């Protein structure tokens, strides 16, 4: 089953984009969902994930490796899909939009210590 959409980030300068589909809400503190599908694209734009049919609810997120260190970091731009979660049954899912936002690192300029 395919899940397609677009990653938007107007301030993109460098770094590949990783798009992941999780089987749980990754944004909830303490929750460690599994990755159901993943895709990499060279820059913000269209993406396609291949998800097993009948997976049920998935949570699509994306991150740009802006600092080029090979892994998501606290200052790398990230975002969640405009439909969060989306349900995968027996039909393809299309038209997702993931807008990325850059955040200050914890304790960084403009941020507060955690």
MARLO-696256 format. One record per residue: residue number from 1; x, y, z of N, C-alpha, C, O in turn; residue in one letter. Coordinates in nm, 2 decimals, padded with zeros to 4 digits. Layout:
BEGIN
R;NUM;X;Y;Z;X;Y;Z;X;Y;Z;X;Y;Z;a
...
***
This chain:
BEGIN
R;1;00.08;-00.12;00.00;00.00;00.00;00.00;00.09;00.12;00.00;00.19;00.13;00.08;x
R;2;00.06;00.22;-00.08;00.14;00.34;-00.09;00.08;00.46;-00.01;-00.04;00.47;-00.01;x
R;3;00.16;00.53;00.05;00.13;00.65;00.12;00.22;00.76;00.06;00.34;00.75;00.06;x
R;4;00.15;00.86;00.00;00.23;00.97;-00.07;00.19;01.10;-00.02;00.09;01.13;00.04;x
R;5;00.29;01.20;-00.04;00.27;01.33;00.00;00.38;01.42;-00.03;00.47;01.39;-00.12;x
R;6;00.38;01.54;00.03;00.49;01.64;00.00;00.54;01.69;00.14;00.47;01.71;00.23;x
R;7;00.68;01.70;00.14;00.74;01.77;00.25;00.78;01.91;00.21;00.84;01.93;00.10;x
R;8;00.74;02.01;00.29;00.76;02.15;00.26;00.86;02.21;00.36;00.84;02.19;00.48;x
R;9;00.96;02.28;00.32;01.05;02.36;00.40;01.11;02.47;00.32;01.21;02.44;00.25;x
R;10;01.06;02.59;00.33;01.10;02.70;00.25;01.25;02.74;00.27;01.31;02.79;00.18;x
R;11;01.29;02.72;00.39;01.43;02.76;00.43;01.54;02.66;00.40;01.65;02.67;00.45;x
R;12;01.50;02.55;00.33;01.60;02.44;00.30;01.72;02.50;00.23;01.72;02.57;00.14;x
R;13;01.84;02.45;00.28;01.97;02.49;00.23;02.05;02.37;00.19;02.12;02.36;00.09;x
R;14;02.04;02.26;00.28;02.12;02.14;00.26;02.06;02.03;00.34;01.98;02.06;00.43;x
R;15;02.10;01.91;00.31;02.06;01.79;00.39;01.94;01.72;00.33;01.85;01.77;00.28;x
R;16;01.96;01.58;00.33;01.85;01.50;00.29;01.73;01.49;00.39;01.75;01.54;00.50;x
R;17;01.62;01.45;00.34;01.50;01.44;00.42;01.47;01.29;00.44;01.47;01.21;00.35;x
R;18;01.44;01.26;00.57;01.39;01.12;00.61;01.25;01.13;00.64;01.21;01.22;00.73;x
R;19;01.16;01.05;00.58;01.02;01.05;00.61;00.99;00.91;00.67;01.03;00.81;00.61;x
R;20;00.93;00.91;00.79;00.91;00.78;00.86;00.76;00.77;00.89;00.69;00.87;00.92;x
R;21;00.71;00.65;00.89;00.57;00.62;00.93;00.59;00.53;01.06;00.65;00.42;01.05;x
R;22;00.53;00.57;01.17;00.54;00.50;01.29;00.40;00.43;01.32;00.30;00.47;01.27;x
R;23;00.41;00.33;01.41;00.29;00.26;01.45;00.23;00.32;01.58;00.14;00.26;01.63;x
R;24;00.28;00.43;01.62;00.23;00.50;01.74;00.27;00.64;01.73;00.35;00.68;01.65;x
R;25;00.22;00.72;01.82;00.24;00.86;01.83;00.38;00.89;01.89;00.40;00.88;02.01;x
R;26;00.47;00.92;01.80;00.61;00.95;01.84;00.63;01.07;01.92;00.73;01.09;01.99;x
R;27;00.53;01.17;01.92;00.54;01.29;01.98;00.51;01.29;02.13;00.53;01.38;02.21;x
R;28;00.45;01.17;02.18;00.41;01.16;02.32;00.53;01.12;02.40;00.60;01.02;02.36;x
R;29;00.57;01.19;02.50;00.68;01.16;02.58;00.68;01.02;02.64;00.57;00.98;02.70;x
R;30;00.78;00.95;02.63;00.79;00.81;02.68;00.74;00.71;02.59;00.76;00.59;02.61;x
R;31;00.68;00.74;02.48;00.62;00.65;02.38;00.73;00.61;02.28;00.80;00.70;02.23;x
R;32;00.75;00.48;02.26;00.86;00.44;02.16;00.80;00.35;02.06;00.81;00.23;02.06;x
R;33;00.73;00.41;01.96;00.67;00.33;01.85;00.77;00.28;01.76;00.88;00.33;01.75;x
R;34;00.73;00.18;01.68;00.81;00.12;01.58;00.80;00.19;01.45;00.69;00.25;01.42;x
R;35;00.90;00.18;01.36;00.90;00.23;01.23;00.83;00.13;01.14;00.88;00.01;01.13;x
R;36;00.72;00.17;01.07;00.65;00.08;00.98;00.71;00.09;00.84;00.72;-00.01;00.77;x
R;37;00.75;00.21;00.80;00.80;00.24;00.67;00.89;00.36;00.67;00.87;00.45;00.76;x
R;38;00.99;00.37;00.58;01.07;00.49;00.58;01.12;00.52;00.44;01.13;00.43;00.35;x
R;39;01.14;00.64;00.41;01.18;00.68;00.28;01.28;00.80;00.29;01.27;00.88;00.39;x
R;40;01.37;00.81;00.20;01.47;00.92;00.20;01.45;00.99;00.06;01.45;00.93;-00.04;x
R;41;01.45;01.13;00.07;01.45;01.21;-00.05;01.56;01.31;-00.03;01.60;01.35;00.08;x
R;42;01.62;01.36;-00.15;01.73;01.44;-00.15;01.71;01.58;-00.09;01.80;01.64;-00.03;x
R;43;01.58;01.63;-00.10;01.55;01.76;-00.06;01.40;01.76;-00.03;01.33;01.67;-00.08;x
R;44;01.34;01.86;00.03;01.19;01.87;00.04;01.13;01.85;-00.09;01.17;01.90;-00.19;x
R;45;01.02;01.78;-00.09;00.94;01.75;-00.21;00.85;01.63;-00.19;00.81;01.60;-00.08;x
R;46;00.82;01.56;-00.30;00.73;01.45;-00.29;00.80;01.33;-00.23;00.92;01.31;-00.25;x
R;47;00.72;01.25;-00.16;00.77;01.12;-00.11;00.66;01.01;-00.13;00.54;01.04;-00.14;x
R;48;00.71;00.89;-00.12;00.63;00.77;-00.13;00.68;00.67;-00.03;00.79;00.64;-00.02;x
R;49;00.58;00.62;00.06;00.61;00.52;00.15;00.54;00.39;00.11;00.43;00.41;00.06;x
R;50;00.59;00.28;00.13;00.52;00.15;00.11;00.49;00.09;00.24;00.58;00.05;00.32;x
R;51;00.36;00.08;00.28;00.32;00.04;00.41;00.23;-00.09;00.38;00.15;-00.10;00.29;x
R;52;00.25;-00.19;00.47;00.17;-00.31;00.45;00.02;-00.28;00.46;-00.03;-00.20;00.55;x
R;53;-00.06;-00.33;00.37;-00.21;-00.31;00.37;-00.26;-00.36;00.51;-00.22;-00.45;00.57;x
R;54;-00.36;-00.28;00.56;-00.43;-00.32;00.68;-00.34;-00.28;00.81;-00.38;-00.32;00.92;x
R;55;-00.24;-00.20;00.79;-00.16;-00.16;00.90;-00.24;-00.08;01.01;-00.21;-00.09;01.13;x
R;56;-00.34;-00.01;00.97;-00.42;00.07;01.06;-00.36;00.21;01.07;-00.32;00.26;00.97;x
R;57;-00.36;00.26;01.19;-00.32;00.40;01.21;-00.17;00.41;01.20;-00.09;00.33;01.26;x
R;58;-00.12;00.51;01.12;00.02;00.54;01.12;00.04;00.69;01.14;-00.05;00.77;01.12;x
R;59;00.16;00.72;01.19;00.19;00.86;01.22;00.31;00.90;01.14;00.42;00.85;01.16;x
R;60;00.29;00.99;01.04;00.40;01.02;00.95;00.47;01.15;00.99;00.41;01.25;01.02;x
R;61;00.60;01.14;01.00;00.69;01.25;01.04;00.81;01.26;00.94;00.84;01.16;00.87;x
R;62;00.87;01.38;00.94;00.98;01.40;00.85;01.08;01.49;00.92;01.05;01.57;01.01;x
R;63;01.21;01.47;00.88;01.32;01.55;00.94;01.43;01.57;00.83;01.45;01.48;00.75;x
R;64;01.48;01.70;00.83;01.59;01.73;00.74;01.72;01.72;00.82;01.73;01.77;00.93;x
R;65;01.82;01.65;00.77;01.95;01.64;00.83;02.03;01.76;00.79;02.13;01.75;00.72;x
R;66;01.99;01.88;00.84;02.05;02.00;00.81;02.19;02.02;00.85;02.27;02.09;00.78;x
R;67;02.23;01.96;00.96;02.37;01.97;01.01;02.46;01.86;00.95;02.58;01.85;00.98;x
R;68;02.40;01.78;00.86;02.48;01.67;00.79;02.55;01.57;00.87;02.66;01.53;00.83;x
R;69;02.50;01.55;00.99;02.57;01.45;01.08;02.52;01.31;01.07;02.56;01.22;01.14;x
R;70;02.42;01.29;00.98;02.37;01.15;00.96;02.26;01.10;01.05;02.22;00.99;01.04;x
R;71;02.21;01.19;01.14;02.11;01.15;01.23;02.02;01.27;01.27;02.07;01.38;01.27;x
R;72;01.90;01.24;01.31;01.81;01.35;01.35;01.86;01.42;01.48;01.90;01.34;01.57;x
R;73;01.87;01.55;01.49;01.91;01.62;01.61;01.81;01.72;01.65;01.72;01.75;01.58;x
R;74;01.83;01.78;01.77;01.73;01.87;01.82;01.71;02.00;01.74;01.61;02.06;01.75;x
R;75;01.81;02.04;01.66;01.80;02.16;01.58;01.76;02.13;01.43;01.74;02.22;01.36;x
R;76;01.76;02.00;01.39;01.72;01.97;01.26;01.57;02.00;01.24;01.49;01.96;01.32;x
R;77;01.53;02.06;01.13;01.39;02.09;01.10;01.31;01.96;01.09;01.36;01.87;01.03;x
R;78;01.19;01.97;01.15;01.11;01.85;01.16;00.96;01.88;01.16;00.93;02.00;01.18;x
R;79;00.88;01.79;01.13;00.74;01.81;01.13;00.66;01.68;01.12;00.71;01.58;01.09;x
R;80;00.53;01.69;01.15;00.43;01.58;01.14;00.34;01.61;01.02;00.31;01.73;00.99;x
R;81;00.28;01.51;00.97;00.18;01.52;00.86;00.06;01.60;00.91;00.02;01.60;01.03;x
R;82;-00.01;01.66;00.81;-00.13;01.74;00.84;-00.24;01.65;00.89;-00.34;01.70;00.95;x
R;83;-00.24;01.52;00.85;-00.33;01.42;00.90;-00.25;01.33;00.99;-00.16;01.26;00.94;x
R;84;-00.27;01.34;01.12;-00.19;01.27;01.22;-00.27;01.21;01.33;-00.31;01.28;01.42;x
R;85;-00.31;01.08;01.33;-00.26;00.98;01.24;-00.35;00.97;01.11;-00.45;01.04;01.09;x
R;86;-00.30;00.88;01.02;-00.38;00.85;00.90;-00.40;00.70;00.91;-00.31;00.62;00.95;x
R;87;-00.51;00.65;00.86;-00.54;00.51;00.86;-00.52;00.44;00.73;-00.57;00.49;00.63;x
R;88;-00.44;00.34;00.73;-00.41;00.26;00.61;-00.49;00.13;00.62;-00.47;00.05;00.71;x
R;89;-00.58;00.12;00.53;-00.67;-00.01;00.52;-00.63;-00.08;00.39;-00.53;-00.15;00.39;x
R;90;-00.71;-00.07;00.29;-00.69;-00.14;00.16;-00.67;-00.05;00.04;-00.65;-00.10;-00.07;x
R;91;-00.68;00.08;00.07;-00.66;00.18;-00.04;-00.54;00.26;-00.02;-00.50;00.29;00.10;x
R;92;-00.48;00.31;-00.12;-00.36;00.40;-00.11;-00.40;00.53;-00.04;-00.52;00.57;-00.05;x
R;93;-00.31;00.59;00.03;-00.33;00.72;00.09;-00.25;00.82;00.02;-00.13;00.80;-00.01;x
R;94;-00.31;00.93;-00.02;-00.23;01.04;-00.09;-00.27;01.17;-00.04;-00.36;01.19;00.04;x
R;95;-00.18;01.27;-00.08;-00.21;01.41;-00.04;-00.17;01.45;00.10;-00.21;01.56;00.15;x
R;96;-00.08;01.38;00.16;-00.03;01.42;00.29;00.06;01.54;00.27;00.13;01.55;00.17;x
R;97;00.06;01.63;00.37;00.15;01.75;00.37;00.22;01.75;00.50;00.16;01.75;00.61;x
R;98;00.36;01.75;00.49;00.44;01.76;00.61;00.52;01.89;00.60;00.61;01.91;00.52;x
R;99;00.49;01.99;00.69;00.56;02.12;00.69;00.66;02.11;00.80;00.63;02.08;00.92;x
R;100;00.79;02.14;00.76;00.90;02.13;00.86;00.92;02.26;00.93;00.90;02.37;00.87;x
R;101;00.96;02.26;01.05;00.98;02.37;01.13;01.12;02.35;01.20;01.15;02.25;01.25;x
R;102;01.20;02.46;01.21;01.32;02.45;01.28;01.30;02.51;01.42;01.24;02.61;01.44;x
R;103;01.35;02.43;01.52;01.34;02.47;01.66;01.48;02.50;01.72;01.58;02.44;01.67;x
R;104;01.48;02.59;01.82;01.61;02.61;01.89;01.64;02.48;01.97;01.54;02.41;02.02;x
R;105;01.76;02.45;01.99;01.80;02.34;02.07;01.77;02.37;02.22;01.76;02.48;02.26;x
R;106;01.74;02.26;02.30;01.71;02.28;02.44;01.83;02.37;02.50;01.94;02.33;02.49;x
R;107;01.79;02.47;02.57;01.89;02.56;02.64;01.96;02.65;02.54;02.05;02.73;02.58;x
R;108;01.92;02.65;02.41;01.98;02.73;02.31;01.93;02.87;02.31;01.84;02.91;02.39;x
R;109;01.97;02.95;02.22;01.93;03.09;02.20;01.78;03.09;02.18;01.72;03.03;02.09;x
R;110;01.72;03.17;02.26;01.57;03.19;02.25;01.49;03.08;02.32;01.37;03.09;02.33;x
R;111;01.56;02.97;02.37;01.49;02.86;02.43;01.51;02.86;02.58;01.59;02.94;02.63;x
R;112;01.44;02.78;02.65;01.45;02.76;02.79;01.51;02.63;02.82;01.49;02.53;02.75;x
R;113;01.58;02.62;02.93;01.64;02.49;02.97;01.53;02.40;03.01;01.43;02.44;03.07;x
R;114;01.55;02.27;02.98;01.45;02.17;03.02;01.47;02.12;03.16;01.40;02.04;03.21;x
***
